[in-house]
Amino acid sequence: MATFRLRVLTAEKKFFEGDIDRCIVRTVTGDVGILPNHVAYLAPLGVGGLTIYQNGKPRLAAVTNGFIEVSGGQATIIAHTCEWADEIDLNRAEQAKKRAEAQVQSSKAGDTEFAHAQIKLKKAMNRIRSAQK
């Protein structure tokens, strides 16, 4: 089976690097699948999942913002945050969701605080969704 190199980087660390069969990642316009020999591609990432397939086995991660670039037979993802779904502390994510919901309720629509609270809520919900899969 053909493979390609994937690197996933965050500001804090090299999250993943290895040869994979394929990956699926959430861009701002929806999910995109990357296979070996994919055409050159560049897209901004949204808040969602990243599924990496190695030797036919999937591994899910929660990813937040950044971009994906595919060129020269390899792919690079630079994300604001990325964490393996099986390493997410579900209780902590639930608490973050509750705090974000409270912030959304106490802020006025259109305010900067409201926008930040909505982003926090979206991230918390993504972590919870990823951890529960």
N, C-alpha and C positions, 0 to 999 in steps of 0.2 A: 504494500500500500504506500502511495506517495505521501510525503510529509513536507512540512515547511517549518521554518524557525519563527517562534513567537517570543517577543520580549514584552513584559508588562512592567512599567516603571511608575512609581509614585514619587512625590517630592522626598519622601523619607527613605525609600529603599527600592531595590530591584525585587519586585514581587514574584515574578516568574520568568524563567528563560528555559526554553527547550523546544524540541521538535514535536510537532503535533499533527494530528490528522486533519483537524478543522476547528473552527471556533465560531461562536455566535455571540455578538455583542450588541448592546442597545445604543444606537445613535440617537440624535435629537429628532430624526425623522422615522425611527422604528428600528427593529432588529435587522442586522445584516449578518450573513454567513460568509466566512472566508474559508476557501479551500486552497489546496496547493495550486500553484500557477495562476493565482488570481490576478486580474488586471490591476494596474496601479490605481490606488484608491486613497482618498483622504477624506475623513469625516469627523465632525465634532461628536463627542459622546454625550449622552444624557445620563440620567440616573436609572440604573437598571441592572440586569444580570450580564455576566460574562460566563459562557460555558466553554470550557476547553476540553477537547477530546484527544486523548492520548491512547494509542493502541485500542481504539474503539470505546474506551471508558470515559464518561463525562465527569467533569469536576466543575462545580458552580462557584462563582464568586460574585459578591456585590460590588459594583463599580459606580463611581460618582464622577461625572464630568471628565473633561480632557479631550483626547482625540485618538483616532486610529489612523495609521499610515501603512499602506501595503505597497512595497516596491522591491524590485530585485529579488523576488522569490521569498521574501520574509515580511513579517508584520511586526509593527511596534505600536503598543498602546501606552500612552502617557496619560495617567489618570490622577485626579485629585486624591481619591482614596480607592482602595481595592482591598477586599478581605475575603478569604475563603468562607463559604457559607457554613461549613461544619465547624468553624472556629468563632462564629459570632455568638456572643453572650446574649441569648434571647431575652433574659430578664432585663439586662441593661438597655437593650433596644426598645423594649416595651416601655420602660421608664422614660427614655428619650422621646418616644412618641407621645406619651402623656404630657410631658413638659412642653413639647412643640404645640400640641393641641390647645393647651392652656394659653400659650403665647398668641396663637392665632385668634382665640376667643377674646383676649384682652386688648388686641391691637385693632386699629382702624384700617379698613380696606384702603389701599393706596399708599399707606405709610411704609417707610423703609423697614420698620420693625415687622410689619405684617408680611412683607415679601421675604424677609429672612426667616420668619417663623414657618412660612409655607415651605421653604427649601428644607429646613430642618425636619419638618414633618414628612416630606417626600423621601428624604434620606433614611429616616427611621423606618418608614413603612417598607422601603426597599430592603433594608437589612432584615427585617422580620420576615418578609416574603421569601427572601433567599434562604434564611436559616430554616424555614419550615418545609422547604422542598426536599 
